[in-house]
Amino acid sequence: ASVMRATLRTLAQCHSHHILHLDVKPGNFMLLDSSDTAPLKAIDFGLSQPYVPEQLPRSDLGLEGTPWFMAPEMLSSSVTPAVDVWAAGVMAYQLLTGDFPFNDRRNAFNPSVNAIWKSILTDNLNFKRSYWEGVSDEAKDFIKALLHKDPKKRPSAKEALQHPFLQGGTIADRHNPKSKSLKRSVVQRIQRFGQSTLVKRTLLESLVAEMMESGDMDSAKVCPPSPSVVTTPECSNHLKTLVTYLTRQDGGSVSYATMEKLLVQLGYSLYPEELEHLMHTMDVGQTGQLDISQFVASQMDWPAVQKTHPELYAEAARRAFDNLDTDGDGQVCVEDLSTMLTTKLPACEVAPAVEEARGAVRICAGSADSGKLDMEGFMRLLRCSSLDSLGELS
């Protein structure tokens, strides 16, 4: 299950960036080292292709790839992210049984590609083979879901991560999977947060600080309810629990050691350099410790907050804007952002961050005076960049 969790997380990341992997198989994933806790790493993106969601399915990709792992629709040149999910299902089947679900049954040792493809198109899964004895019903159901012939009925990589077969932890967790939706995505949320510019990360941390100072940061508003599984009340309560734990451990700041302890308790196994990278993503000032607001900023589903609690979001943004607008003229300029960044970032990061800010202001100003932002432009600045909904990483 741990191998498939890592595989599907990789696919979820690819798909969130509109990348098709197109060659998912065991040989393209390797353990970092020989230890029992070594993380799984994807090593081959040679066949990967970009896609535009509105232009799916792609019909121009041919039949490149490994025959046993090709989805039925690939054989008719209809390619969507669902083909990667199918391949992950074949991979799971092979890891569980040592066999392929679809093959040249007449000559498995010297198979015909056409026979393999015919099997993929016409054969049904067979769970009566002897090697399925002792395999859990959850594992079989997981295989059935990923290897559904109809790509529209397959789960996405993100959805597959929610399957009971991939749930770890305690018995109580197994019977309450919703409470784990945020728990399983803490690291992925930090990684997604790191894809935003230093300017945006710094500003979002400022918004959280404003919410916490004003008393608006309660569990219902940290991670507001929505149809997405990662923004359920259970998720909100879990984030509140994490914040409470960190506060009790270190007070208003979080040491690297405390964060490592928390991630281990959540089931993550990280190398020191991986932990350091995650901490640096949140610790924009490279101080060696996090403010609680920096951790919360990395975990919040910002698009959901904007949509579900627009007044809360707008008020926090207004206070952050006023703090930057030191002369009270109703505008924030690059120099104002530069002053903030100088106080927040290490000296070596300030100059490139200011250049990022200059470009962002020019894009978001929306007026002839492209060197300044009014409140509307500031709101655009908070929305822009690559920080999409964190719900996609649960």
N, C-alpha and C positions, 0 to 999 in steps of 0.2 A: 504493500500500500504506500509506503514512503517513497518508493521509486516513482509510482504513478502520480503521487501528489507533486513531486518535483517536476515531472514531465508536464503535467497539466498547468502548473504555475508558469512554466516557460512558454507554453502555448498561449495562455491567457495574456501574458505580457506581449507576445508577438502580435496577437490579434487586436489588442488594445491600441497598438501602433499601426494597424492595418498591414501586417506582414503575414503572408502564408509561409509556413515552414516547408511543407511538401516532401519531406523525407524523414518522417518520424519513424524511428526503429531503434531497438536496443543498441545497435552499434554506433549510433550517433549521440549517445549519452554515456558519459564516463564518470566514475568516481574520482574525486580530486586526489585521493591517495588511498593507501591500503588499510587505513584505520577503520574501525567499526562505525565511527560517526562521520566518515567522510561525506561531504555534500555531493550531490549529483550535478554535473555540468553538461550543458549542450555544447557539442564540439563542431558540428558541421551544418552550416547554413548555405551550402553551395547551390541548392536548388530553390532557395527562398525567393519569393516574389512579393512586391507590393500590390496592394489592391485598393480600389476606391469603393466604399460600401455601396454607393448608389449605382455602380456599374457591375455589380455581381449578378450572375456568376461570370467568371472569366472563362472564355472559350478558346483562348489562344496559347495554351500552355503545353499542349501535346501530351505524351504519355511518358514523360521522364519520371524516374523514381524506382522504387523496389516493388516488383509486381505483387507480392503477397500482401503489401500494406496499402495498396490502392483501393480507394473507395469506389463503389459501383458507379457513381455519377462521373468519376474521373474518366471512365472508359467511354463516356459520351461527351467528353470535353466540357463538363459543367463543374467548375471548380469554385468552391467557397471555403471559408474556414472550417466547415463541417468535415472536409476531407482529412484535416489534421486530427480531428477528434476520432474519426474512424480508425486512422492509423494508430492512435494511442490505444484504442480498443484492441486492435490486433496485437500490439506490443504487450498489453496486459494479459491477453489470452496466452501468448507465447511464454511469458514469464511464469504464469501459473501452471502451465501444463507441459511446456517443452515442445509444443506442436503449434502448427498454424491452423487457424479456423477454416481457411479456404486454401485448397491445394490441388495439385494433380494427384488424385487418389489412386490412379492406376500406376503411376510411376513417380513416387515421391522422391526417389533418389536421383532421377534424371528428368525433372519436370518440364513439361511444355508450358510456355508462357500463356498460350491460348487456353490451355486446360485450366490454368490457375485463374485466368480472367473469367472463364465460363463458370467456375466454381463460385467466384465472388458474386456473379450476377444471379446464379440460380440456386445454389445450395443454401440450406438453412443451418443455423447453429445446432450442434448436437451435444447435449449435455449428458448423454447416456454413456459416453466412453468411460473406460475404467479410470482414466486419470482424473476425472472430476470427483471421484469418491473422496470424501473428506474436505472438499472445497466448500466454503460457506455459501449460503444462499445469497448473502449480500454481494459476494464476489461475482456470482453468476449473474445477478441482476445488474451489476455494474457493467459487465461484459455485454449483456443484452442491450443496455441503453446506448452504449458507445457504438455498437455494431448494428444499429437499426438501419435497414436498407434505405429508408426514407430520410434523407439528410435533414428535412424540416422537423423530424421527430427526434433527432439526436440532441442531446444537451450541448450547449456551448462548453468550451473548456472551463470557463468560470463556473457554470452550473454543475459540471461534472465534479468539481472540487467539493461540492456540497453533498455528494452521495455518501450514504452511511458506510460504505466499504472503506472510504478514505478517512473516516472519523477515528481519531485516536483519543488518548486521554482516559479519564475515569469512566466508570459505568454510568455515573450521573450525567456526565457530558454526553455519552452515547444516547441517552434518552431525552436530552434537551439540546439537539444540534443547533438551534437558533442562537443559544447563549454563546456558542463558539464562533459565530460568524466573524466577529471582530477579532477574537483571539487568534484565529488562524491567519489573519491578514495584517497583523501589526507590522511585520517586516516589509511586506509588500507595500503598505501605505507609506512607510518611510522612504522606500525606494521611489515610489511615484512622486512623493513630495520633493525629492531631490532632483526631479526632472524640471522643476521650475527654476527660474533665475534666482540668483541671490537677492535681487531686489524684491521679487514677489515673496520669497520665503520670509524675508525680514518684515515685510509689510503684514503678511498673514499672522506672524507671531505677534505683531503689534495689535492686530485686531483681537486676538485671543486675550492678550493682556488687558485690553480695554474691557472685554466682556467679563473677565474674572474680577477686575477691580470694581466694576459696577454691580457685581452680584448676579449677572445674567447667565453665568456659566453653570447651568444645572443639567441634569442627565437628559432631560427632555429636549434640550436645545443644543447640546454638544453633538448629538447624532440623531437628528429629528426623524420621526417616522415617515416612511414612504413605501411604495410598493417594492422597493429593492430590499433584498434580504439583509444587506449590510447596514440598513438604517432603521432596523426594528427597535422597539423599546428595549429588548434584551441586549442589543448591541450598545445602546446608550448606557445602560446600567453597567455593562462590562467595562466600558471606557471610564466611567466614573469610578469603578472599583480599582482600575489600574492607576488612575490619578491619586486616589486615596492611598494606595499602597506606596507609591513613589513619594508622596508627601510625608508619610509616616517614617519612611526610611531615611530621607535626607533633608526633610524640611522643604524649603522653597526651591532647592536645586536638586539635580540628579547626577550622581557620579557615574562614570563609566562602569564601575564595578556593580552598582545597583542596577543599571540597565541590563548588564549581562545576566545578573541573577534573575531579573524579571523574565528575560527572553528564554532562559533555560527552563524556568517554571512553566512557560507557555509552550514548551516542547521544541524550541529551536536549538540547533547545534551549530554554533558559529565559530569560525576561526578568529583569532585576535584581530587580524587585519580586516576581516569582514565586519566585526563589531565596531572597529575604529572608523571604518568608512560610513557605517550607519550613523554613528554619533556625530561625525563631522557634517553629515547631511543636515542634521538638526541644529548642531552647535555652530551656527554661522560665524560666531566670534572666535571660534577655536580656543575657548577658555578652559577646556578640559571638563566642564560640567554643563548640564542643561538646566535652563529654567523650565519649570513645569509647563509654562505657556508654549515653549518651543516643542515639547513632546505632544501636547494637545493639538497644536497647529498641524503637526504631521499626520495626525490621526483623523481629523475632522473631514467629513464629506462636504467640501465647500459649496459645490453646486447645489446640493440638497439643502444646505443652510440658507442659501440665497433664495431658493424656491419656496421652502416651507416656512421660514421665519424671516421674511424680507425686512420687517421693521427692526428686528433685533440686529440683523446684519447691517442695515443702513445706518443705524445709530452708532454701532461700533466703528463703522467706516468713517462716519462724520467726526467722531472724536479723534480718530487717528489722523484724519485730514487736518483738523484744527491744530493738533500738536505739531504737524509739519509746517503749517501756515503761520510762521512766527510773526510776520508783520501784519497779519489779519486782513490782507487784501483780497481774500477769497480765491487765491490761486497758489498752487504749489509748483515751483520751478525745479530745474535740475539741481540748482545750488541747494535748495531745501533738502532734496533727497540725498545729495552729497554729504550734507551735514549729518543727517541721520546715519548714513552708511559709515561715516568716519567713526562714529561713536559705537557702532555695532560690530564692525568687521576688523580683522587684523589688517595692519597697514598694507601688506602685500596684496590684499584682495580689494582694496578700496578703488583703485584706478580702473580695473576692468569692470567692477560693479557699477561705477559711475557711467562708464561708456554704455553698459547695458541699459541703465536708467535713461540716458540721453536718447537712445534709440526707442525705448518704450514710450517715453513722453512724446516724442515726435509722432509716433504711430497713434497714440491714444488721445492727443490733444483735441483733434477734431475741429480745429480753427486755423486761421491764418497765423496766429501766434503760436507756433508749434513748440515753443520753448516753455510753455506753462500749461498746467492742468487746472481746470475748474473742478467742482465736485463731480460732475458727470464724467469728465475725463479720468478722474482718479478712480471712479468705480470701474471704468473700462480697463484701467491698468490692473486692477485687482482681478478682473476676470480673464485677462489675456494670458498667454503662454500655454505650456503643454500640460498643465495640471487638469486632467479630465476627471470625471466622477470616479471617486475611489471605490465605488461600489463594484467596479469591474474587477477588483482584485481580491475579493473575499474568497 
